[in-house]
Amino acid sequence: MKQLLVICLIVIMSTTTIEAQNPQYPLGISFKSLFMDYQSQNGGSITDFSAYHYGFEIGLHKNINQNLNLVLPIKAGVVNQYNAANNDNCLHKNVYGADIQAQYQFYRPDTKVTPYVLAGLGGVNESEGEFNLQIPFGVGLHFHIRDNAYFNWQSEYRYALSENRNNLHHGIGFVYLFGVPQATDLIPMEEKDEMMDSDGDGLEDEIDLCPQIAGPAALKGCPDKDEDGIPDYRDDCPSVAGIGIFKGCPDTDGDGISDNDDECPNKAGVKENNGCPAEDMMDTDMDGIPDKLDECPNIKGVSPNGCPKKPVVADSDGDGVPDSSDKCPNSPGIAAFGGCPDSDGDGIDDSRDRCPNTPGTVAAGGCPEIASTDLSLLEVAMRAVTFDTGKATLKSESSPILNQIAQILNKYPNYNLVIEGHTDNVGSAINNQLLSERRAQACYEYLRDKNNISFSRMTHTGYGESRPVSSNDNLEGRKLNRRVVFNLVPR
């Protein structure tokens, strides 16, 4: 009995030490009813069920990781031992024991039944006999019935180091785990982030939006090759300096169409003609002379200048600028603007002003400039808006940043919001595309329902894994690629 108490004490101390080193894993307890067979392995018959007797087991469980459990079972029972001399099971005795066992689980997160194998060492004390050591090994099944709770079946063959003590134990019972195990079902366990600066740009990786590429602190550690104040990952023209309203691309001819979308980047035109002048293809008076060569485009004339033989100077809007040179012949304007008005008085005529009724800047195409603090908040939102793993359910900590985005949108009534969802490449491309769309839609619905933002001022789309901003070959890169981007664009 003293040896049994020593083994129990050693096992309890071992379990306590492991718990101190691994506080993130849960402890558990089990209760089992045992069917104990001390006779079939020592000369008796395995079919002599009348010789099987009941016992009881209480176990302490320590989950080391998702595959390995450490178990301390304490057992008690009354058994019959086979008497070879009399050819019967007449030796009736009480047995008490304690083991230390290791269970290796064939764990899969998507199954309700987890098989396992076990091995260990135990000590057994008998009312009729001596203390002996036994080596158990066997198999079992955990049946998951609810969080942290399992039905359990287990069978052991117990090899005894004393003669005629080999035996079988079959147990049915219940296991309950205390606490919450670390979540490893859906994503790999990530190593703890160290305070590192991988790209050596002076910003720690934890706060660096581009931790693998050096960049200035003002752009959250991301590079800006053309030094236009727009980081390369948001710059559609990273090698040519541009403006934020056109995602880093320039508008050389000032026609409100960025050069990368303008078929005539050095000549002001209209959107309907892909940035080329509308007069390149128009002949308003249908006199066979294109308006761009017609000095009297609204009066049918003759070559070479398109005016009648006796030119008539027309001024349809009465602003003193002849229709032939008036860019806005039906709206009174001023000569300095080619006959077009400047309704909001910001120095940009209405024909080029994307916000003609609200004063703005040339850099913003006539719309109000977006404050750098607001642009910075939109940058932060890309990382701050989070979801439940593998789902499009917004976490509660996302609400404050989304509410701030709503305030920014209300602050700039001449801008609309484009919401883009992005994922890493883990999983299938189709599932990632659907997940990115649902996450962008979740942000859209939150702003619409919680902040009363009109649906007409927002659009949402998903790009799945197609637009990574970092490498998908490491955990940090995949973390950066999982994001929701919020862009303000003129209405």
Legacy VTK file of the C-alpha trace (Angstrom):
# vtk DataFile Version 3.0
C-alpha trace
ASCII
DATASET POLYDATA
POINTS 491 float
0.000 0.000 0.000
2.941 2.347 0.674
4.253 1.803 -2.853
0.811 2.701 -4.256
0.733 5.982 -2.307
4.241 6.882 -3.568
3.208 6.342 -7.207
0.072 8.503 -6.755
2.153 11.296 -5.211
4.722 11.240 -8.066
1.979 11.327 -10.734
0.133 14.229 -9.046
3.374 16.227 -8.778
4.168 15.538 -12.460
0.713 16.680 -13.560
0.958 19.867 -11.476
4.354 20.695 -13.023
3.025 20.265 -16.557
0.042 22.471 -15.758
2.349 25.250 -14.563
4.309 25.063 -17.817
1.246 24.800 -20.061
-1.539 26.909 -18.495
-3.325 27.277 -21.808
-4.447 23.618 -21.873
-7.349 22.285 -19.787
-7.545 19.746 -17.014
-10.249 17.114 -17.012
-11.798 14.385 -14.900
-13.326 11.029 -15.844
-15.596 8.468 -14.214
-15.850 4.901 -15.501
-17.525 1.645 -14.701
-15.026 -1.219 -15.144
-15.411 -4.852 -16.192
-12.307 -6.537 -14.695
-11.039 -9.920 -15.934
-8.263 -11.455 -13.792
-8.723 -15.057 -14.901
-8.755 -15.410 -18.729
-5.084 -14.341 -19.097
-3.882 -16.708 -16.366
-5.331 -20.041 -17.467
-9.074 -19.337 -17.323
-11.598 -18.887 -20.139
-12.217 -15.490 -21.753
-15.843 -16.549 -22.351
-16.435 -17.217 -18.660
-18.291 -13.945 -18.171
-19.445 -14.978 -14.711
-15.841 -14.480 -13.590
-15.841 -10.821 -14.773
-16.449 -8.420 -11.906
-17.255 -4.776 -11.612
-14.941 -2.022 -10.577
-14.815 1.742 -10.589
-12.281 4.273 -11.889
-11.762 7.994 -11.293
-9.231 9.710 -13.561
-7.460 13.070 -13.735
-6.709 14.252 -17.331
-4.144 16.776 -18.546
-4.349 17.848 -22.218
-0.735 18.425 -23.382
-1.733 19.309 -26.961
-4.467 18.366 -29.433
-2.998 14.835 -29.850
-1.547 13.954 -26.434
-3.281 13.481 -23.072
-1.702 12.556 -19.729
-4.082 10.555 -17.492
-3.911 9.522 -13.815
-6.556 6.814 -13.211
-7.259 5.448 -9.714
-9.091 2.083 -9.735
-10.841 -0.133 -7.253
-12.700 -3.409 -7.659
-13.468 -6.934 -6.518
-12.175 -9.751 -8.768
-11.912 -13.506 -9.044
-8.478 -14.887 -9.868
-8.171 -18.225 -11.641
-6.796 -21.055 -9.461
-4.915 -23.404 -11.770
-4.604 -26.061 -9.066
-8.395 -26.316 -8.601
-9.288 -25.287 -12.173
-11.732 -22.636 -10.947
-12.055 -18.899 -10.102
-12.286 -19.360 -6.391
-9.671 -16.801 -5.357
-11.809 -13.785 -4.439
-10.000 -10.513 -3.589
-10.141 -6.718 -3.538
-7.753 -4.764 -5.755
-6.732 -1.091 -5.651
-4.452 0.653 -8.106
-3.196 3.849 -9.690
-1.589 4.400 -13.096
0.105 7.094 -15.096
-0.948 6.737 -18.727
-0.274 8.596 -22.000
-3.058 8.704 -24.584
-2.247 9.530 -28.213
-5.416 10.810 -29.959
-5.989 10.579 -33.710
-7.598 14.000 -33.564
-9.521 15.672 -36.398
-11.535 18.876 -35.801
-14.412 17.824 -38.087
-15.280 14.487 -36.432
-17.465 13.572 -33.463
-15.513 10.393 -32.620
-11.810 10.467 -31.712
-9.946 7.132 -31.438
-6.786 6.845 -29.346
-4.150 4.391 -28.142
-2.627 4.325 -24.655
0.311 3.000 -22.682
1.595 3.570 -19.160
2.729 2.161 -15.831
0.709 1.378 -12.724
0.843 -0.103 -9.290
-1.756 -2.528 -7.859
-2.313 -3.569 -4.248
-4.349 -6.726 -3.480
-6.207 -7.771 -0.351
-5.093 -11.350 -1.045
-1.612 -11.065 -2.483
1.268 -8.666 -2.784
1.803 -5.252 -4.352
2.785 -5.557 -8.030
3.604 -3.303 -10.990
1.598 -3.544 -14.200
2.104 -2.131 -17.714
-1.234 -1.192 -19.356
-1.680 -0.610 -23.069
-4.851 -0.490 -25.097
-7.302 1.455 -27.246
-10.307 3.722 -26.713
-12.830 6.079 -28.269
-13.990 9.567 -27.204
-17.559 10.394 -28.350
-17.989 14.212 -28.386
-21.446 15.076 -26.992
-21.033 18.799 -26.275
-18.330 21.384 -25.496
-15.701 19.799 -23.202
-17.853 16.667 -22.576
-17.343 13.121 -23.948
-18.670 9.597 -23.571
-15.742 7.178 -23.375
-15.056 3.503 -24.069
-11.649 1.976 -23.306
-10.125 -1.521 -23.212
-6.730 -2.326 -21.649
-4.457 -5.338 -21.575
-2.425 -5.090 -18.363
0.883 -6.957 -18.315
1.928 -7.657 -14.694
5.530 -7.901 -13.543
4.388 -10.511 -10.979
3.371 -14.064 -11.889
-0.292 -14.839 -12.687
-1.370 -11.203 -12.485
-2.005 -10.327 -16.187
-5.544 -9.003 -16.630
-8.042 -7.165 -18.852
-10.008 -4.005 -18.046
-12.976 -2.753 -20.110
-14.407 0.628 -19.144
-17.425 2.753 -20.100
-17.808 6.231 -18.697
-17.748 9.994 -19.040
-14.929 12.574 -19.473
-15.246 16.282 -18.777
-12.525 18.886 -19.536
-12.322 22.104 -17.522
-11.410 25.394 -19.194
-11.128 26.240 -22.896
-8.403 24.562 -24.981
-6.383 26.667 -27.400
-8.233 26.923 -30.738
-6.372 24.819 -33.335
-9.357 23.526 -35.333
-9.341 25.937 -38.233
-5.940 27.598 -38.378
-2.431 26.545 -37.378
-1.189 27.578 -33.956
0.769 30.775 -34.470
4.015 31.448 -32.704
4.068 34.386 -30.341
5.170 37.521 -32.168
8.543 38.793 -31.113
9.296 42.469 -31.056
11.120 42.496 -34.405
11.864 44.915 -37.227
12.394 42.538 -40.162
12.911 45.241 -42.803
15.019 47.536 -40.583
12.942 50.652 -41.254
12.603 51.598 -37.585
9.048 50.274 -37.149
8.392 47.040 -35.255
6.711 44.322 -37.299
3.687 44.480 -34.966
2.770 47.981 -36.224
4.437 47.841 -39.676
1.887 47.401 -42.491
4.716 46.216 -44.775
7.065 44.375 -42.343
9.132 42.737 -45.099
9.788 45.937 -47.155
11.358 49.093 -45.716
9.274 52.264 -45.822
8.806 55.577 -43.956
7.014 55.754 -40.611
4.543 58.304 -42.035
3.240 55.572 -44.384
3.129 52.908 -41.643
6.372 51.311 -42.881
5.321 50.829 -46.533
7.489 52.046 -49.459
6.550 54.922 -51.780
8.745 54.594 -54.876
7.458 57.738 -56.618
7.320 59.793 -53.372
3.789 61.016 -53.990
2.667 60.289 -50.435
0.698 57.180 -51.469
2.210 53.800 -50.452
3.013 51.497 -53.359
0.480 48.837 -52.299
-2.319 51.409 -52.751
-0.703 53.130 -55.767
-1.954 52.064 -59.202
0.974 54.010 -60.730
3.806 53.314 -58.232
6.562 54.598 -60.563
4.899 57.943 -61.482
3.910 60.583 -58.922
0.159 61.159 -58.797
-2.686 62.118 -56.462
-4.769 60.209 -53.961
-8.091 60.691 -55.720
-6.746 58.673 -58.674
-5.040 56.037 -56.473
-1.582 57.486 -57.055
-1.867 58.108 -60.813
-1.418 61.568 -62.400
-3.902 63.498 -64.551
-1.519 65.315 -66.895
-4.175 67.045 -69.003
-6.400 67.934 -66.022
-9.549 66.448 -67.540
-10.496 64.520 -64.389
-9.461 61.161 -65.881
-6.276 59.540 -64.559
-3.551 58.902 -67.105
-3.768 55.115 -66.719
-7.413 55.289 -67.893
-6.935 58.179 -70.380
-6.390 57.323 -74.057
-5.321 60.942 -74.630
-3.347 61.702 -71.412
-1.824 64.912 -72.801
-5.048 66.299 -74.213
-8.109 67.180 -72.135
-11.144 65.131 -73.044
-14.302 63.577 -71.690
-15.025 60.291 -69.934
-17.482 59.235 -72.640
-14.619 59.380 -75.174
-12.093 57.608 -72.880
-10.341 60.851 -72.033
-10.047 62.144 -75.560
-11.788 65.360 -76.656
-15.377 64.841 -77.667
-14.852 67.140 -80.634
-12.437 64.646 -82.143
-15.460 62.691 -83.335
-18.246 65.281 -83.327
-19.724 67.387 -86.125
-22.526 69.275 -84.397
-23.722 71.224 -87.423
-23.245 68.279 -89.792
-21.403 70.330 -92.354
-18.751 67.664 -92.911
-16.139 69.524 -90.858
-15.358 68.055 -87.412
-16.024 70.420 -84.529
-12.327 70.448 -83.621
-11.610 72.090 -87.005
-14.903 73.970 -87.298
-14.708 77.623 -86.324
-18.524 77.721 -86.382
-19.434 74.292 -84.968
-23.086 75.200 -84.379
-23.671 76.823 -87.773
-23.474 74.841 -90.975
-20.699 76.258 -93.100
-18.172 75.482 -95.765
-14.510 74.699 -96.017
-11.959 75.499 -94.912
-13.121 76.835 -91.542
-16.675 75.435 -91.347
-18.311 78.868 -91.213
-20.815 80.319 -93.646
-19.481 82.523 -96.444
-20.712 85.419 -94.318
-19.717 84.298 -90.799
-22.277 84.798 -88.080
-20.887 85.121 -84.583
-23.202 83.154 -82.311
-23.306 83.464 -78.504
-26.123 81.192 -77.344
-25.694 81.810 -73.601
-24.883 85.522 -73.892
-21.704 85.364 -71.854
-19.607 87.219 -74.402
-17.751 84.099 -75.482
-18.647 83.055 -79.044
-20.152 79.597 -79.341
-17.262 78.659 -81.595
-14.868 78.850 -78.648
-17.326 78.422 -75.748
-16.804 75.085 -73.971
-20.156 75.563 -72.247
-22.247 77.349 -74.904
-25.525 76.821 -73.040
-24.297 77.960 -69.609
-23.073 81.531 -69.025
-19.464 81.543 -67.915
-16.282 83.537 -68.121
-13.679 83.758 -70.861
-10.835 82.609 -68.582
-12.595 79.269 -68.270
-13.438 78.944 -71.945
-16.979 80.194 -71.385
-17.771 77.753 -68.552
-18.989 78.826 -65.098
-17.321 78.097 -61.731
-20.409 77.541 -59.569
-18.559 76.910 -56.288
-15.862 79.571 -56.839
-12.933 77.207 -56.213
-11.046 78.256 -59.346
-11.936 75.091 -61.263
-14.561 75.491 -63.982
-17.634 73.249 -63.876
-16.575 71.305 -66.965
-13.569 69.952 -65.020
-14.934 70.137 -61.459
-15.997 66.729 -60.111
-17.786 68.516 -57.250
-19.088 71.651 -59.028
-21.256 72.797 -56.130
-18.680 72.290 -53.344
-15.350 74.158 -53.174
-12.362 71.872 -53.502
-8.762 71.642 -54.688
-7.107 70.976 -58.028
-5.376 67.904 -56.550
-8.772 66.431 -55.629
-10.369 67.279 -58.989
-12.419 70.114 -57.517
-13.661 68.106 -54.539
-12.755 68.781 -50.880
-9.365 67.375 -49.930
-9.543 64.410 -47.552
-7.653 65.161 -44.321
-4.521 63.078 -43.708
-5.874 61.989 -40.306
-8.986 60.584 -41.987
-6.903 58.774 -44.623
-4.739 57.371 -41.822
-7.825 56.071 -39.996
-8.969 54.306 -43.193
-5.503 52.705 -43.320
-5.828 51.488 -39.730
-9.346 50.169 -40.400
-7.883 47.762 -42.935
-6.352 45.817 -40.010
-8.687 46.824 -37.175
-11.905 45.399 -38.666
-11.845 41.711 -37.685
-14.104 38.681 -38.049
-14.661 35.298 -36.488
-12.164 32.827 -37.980
-13.328 31.495 -41.350
-16.598 33.469 -41.120
-18.082 36.818 -42.143
-19.280 37.588 -38.600
-17.911 40.916 -37.334
-16.233 40.807 -33.920
-17.494 43.322 -31.367
-14.145 45.161 -31.324
-14.747 46.157 -34.980
-17.699 48.405 -34.071
-15.720 51.513 -32.909
-13.609 51.729 -36.086
-16.679 51.188 -38.330
-18.492 53.954 -36.450
-15.524 56.260 -37.129
-15.652 55.386 -40.841
-19.334 56.390 -40.817
-18.371 59.750 -39.280
-15.767 60.297 -42.028
-18.320 59.463 -44.721
-20.779 61.979 -43.226
-17.954 64.511 -43.136
-17.399 64.245 -46.916
-20.867 64.243 -48.562
-19.294 64.527 -52.034
-17.558 61.176 -51.678
-18.835 57.615 -51.818
-17.313 54.608 -50.032
-15.984 51.516 -51.838
-15.527 48.488 -49.528
-13.154 45.745 -50.712
-12.734 42.332 -49.072
-9.483 40.327 -49.421
-8.227 36.964 -48.091
-5.013 34.924 -48.011
-4.608 31.775 -50.164
-5.444 29.196 -47.458
-8.300 27.033 -48.686
-9.945 26.957 -52.116
-10.028 30.045 -54.339
-13.825 29.776 -54.666
-14.375 29.712 -50.880
-11.943 32.607 -50.424
-13.796 34.646 -53.079
-17.146 34.028 -51.364
-15.682 34.790 -47.913
-14.184 38.109 -49.121
-17.527 39.142 -50.635
-19.477 38.259 -47.466
-17.021 40.151 -45.253
-17.220 43.291 -47.427
-21.015 42.963 -47.361
-20.996 42.600 -43.535
-19.207 45.972 -43.237
-21.625 47.512 -45.757
-24.669 46.263 -43.798
-23.229 47.441 -40.480
-22.704 50.999 -41.814
-26.154 50.971 -43.394
-28.073 49.521 -40.421
-26.122 50.851 -37.431
-25.093 54.264 -38.786
-27.927 55.019 -41.251
-25.527 55.455 -44.184
-27.526 55.472 -47.434
-26.953 52.435 -49.624
-26.556 54.815 -52.583
-23.279 56.074 -51.088
-21.636 52.660 -50.675
-20.604 49.723 -52.833
-18.960 46.495 -51.770
-17.025 43.793 -53.582
-14.654 40.912 -52.843
-11.385 39.968 -54.513
-10.660 36.730 -52.639
-6.967 35.840 -52.763
-6.302 37.618 -56.101
-4.756 40.844 -54.718
-2.207 39.981 -51.993
-0.151 42.797 -50.448
2.434 40.411 -49.004
3.723 36.876 -49.408
1.367 33.994 -48.576
4.384 31.805 -47.719
4.470 32.806 -44.053
2.028 33.514 -41.211
2.714 37.254 -41.076
2.230 37.641 -44.831
-1.081 35.777 -44.758
-2.188 37.917 -41.809
-1.567 41.091 -43.879
-3.449 39.664 -46.861
-6.598 39.088 -44.735
-8.052 42.619 -44.772
-10.995 44.892 -45.634
-10.043 48.071 -47.557
-12.130 51.272 -47.345
-11.666 53.833 -50.175
-13.350 57.218 -50.590
-14.099 58.191 -54.214
-15.820 61.340 -55.523
-19.518 61.000 -56.238
LINES 1 492
491 0 1 2 3 4 5 6 7 8 9 10 11 12 13 14 15 16 17 18 19 20 21 22 23 24 25 26 27 28 29 30 31 32 33 34 35 36 37 38 39 40 41 42 43 44 45 46 47 48 49 50 51 52 53 54 55 56 57 58 59 60 61 62 63 64 65 66 67 68 69 70 71 72 73 74 75 76 77 78 79 80 81 82 83 84 85 86 87 88 89 90 91 92 93 94 95 96 97 98 99 100 101 102 103 104 105 106 107 108 109 110 111 112 113 114 115 116 117 118 119 120 121 122 123 124 125 126 127 128 129 130 131 132 133 134 135 136 137 138 139 140 141 142 143 144 145 146 147 148 149 150 151 152 153 154 155 156 157 158 159 160 161 162 163 164 165 166 167 168 169 170 171 172 173 174 175 176 177 178 179 180 181 182 183 184 185 186 187 188 189 190 191 192 193 194 195 196 197 198 199 200 201 202 203 204 205 206 207 208 209 210 211 212 213 214 215 216 217 218 219 220 221 222 223 224 225 226 227 228 229 230 231 232 233 234 235 236 237 238 239 240 241 242 243 244 245 246 247 248 249 250 251 252 253 254 255 256 257 258 259 260 261 262 263 264 265 266 267 268 269 270 271 272 273 274 275 276 277 278 279 280 281 282 283 284 285 286 287 288 289 290 291 292 293 294 295 296 297 298 299 300 301 302 303 304 305 306 307 308 309 310 311 312 313 314 315 316 317 318 319 320 321 322 323 324 325 326 327 328 329 330 331 332 333 334 335 336 337 338 339 340 341 342 343 344 345 346 347 348 349 350 351 352 353 354 355 356 357 358 359 360 361 362 363 364 365 366 367 368 369 370 371 372 373 374 375 376 377 378 379 380 381 382 383 384 385 386 387 388 389 390 391 392 393 394 395 396 397 398 399 400 401 402 403 404 405 406 407 408 409 410 411 412 413 414 415 416 417 418 419 420 421 422 423 424 425 426 427 428 429 430 431 432 433 434 435 436 437 438 439 440 441 442 443 444 445 446 447 448 449 450 451 452 453 454 455 456 457 458 459 460 461 462 463 464 465 466 467 468 469 470 471 472 473 474 475 476 477 478 479 480 481 482 483 484 485 486 487 488 489 490
